[in-house]
């Protein structure tokens, strides 16, 4: 995968699937087990390292985080398949 192809994929996710997937498909990708939204990720939380806990709260391995300036983003650590 190139940086360009990853960029296209991530823009598609951020834009609710426009041009590639339907909005409904993207919404379903963001749902976690237990019928909620993508969980917030804390670099200081031991729960993030607990595979059982993380797998029960992950939607395709995405997590939300907040930068020091208040901006939120979602990402993937690469730790989940």
Secondary structure as UniProt FT lines:
FT   HELIX           3..14
FT   TURN            15..20
FT   HELIX           23..29
FT   TURN            33..35
FT   TURN            43..44
FT   HELIX           46..49
FT   HELIX           51..56
FT   TURN            60..61
FT   STRAND          62..66
FT   TURN            68..69
FT   STRAND          72..75
//
